[in-house]
Amino acid sequence: MYNQIAGKRLPRIEALSDGVFSIAMTFLVFNLKDPLAATPATEEALLGALWSIAPNISSFFLSFMTLGIFWTGHSTQFDYLERSDRNLYWLNLFFLMFVALLPFTTSILGGHIDNKVAVILYWLNILALGLALLLHWNYAYRKKLLALDETNAMQVHKAIRQRIIYAQAFYGLGAALCFVHPFLSLVVIFAIQLNYAFGIFSRK
């Protein structure tokens, strides 16, 4: 009986999701600190110190984009949800777990930006986000929790699935480039993010 009555309120899980995203986005900036705090410095010294934390600044922008893309995708799914159940609640919570993990993998990446392990760890976090979001959507579609008729539901389902799968394939390709050079891998990942954020190469 409990499984049938639990997890019915969509607004609660939406509110929690937005809260986790906002906190994770805020935590990203905690990796950025004044490199010469409480130390008098010339303009040249400050510029040099800022350059030394360029990897942390770069990883901040990279991860803020990552969270922005996944928040948009998550919000899009909820636009089409009409109801929920206990299993969908838990699938959403697992997705949020990987959202909350991103500041940690970002910190590792910023501190070891030229390290293949750091890049792969960061990519694994992105992969986990994508798979969790895909599982969330597949379950909602399969259990007919959408506010769409069958024809429109199928079209939306196909579009959302393709976007997630293609994005993860491109991210995987970008991550593999770390075996050529970690910096090249991150440049490609950032380019992929720009495309998915702004639809640079989208046909529509």
Secondary structure, DSSP 8 states (H G I E B T S, - for coil): -HHHHSS--HHHHHHHHHHHHHHHHHHHGGG---TTTT----HHHHHHHHHHTHHHHHHHHHHHHHHHHHHHHHHHHHHTB----HHHHHHHHHHHHHHHHHHHHHHHHHHSTT-HHHHHHHHHHHHHHHHHHHHHHHHHHHTT-BSS-HHHHHHHHHHHHHHHHHHHHHHHHHHHGGGT-HHHHHHHHHHHHHHHHH-TT---
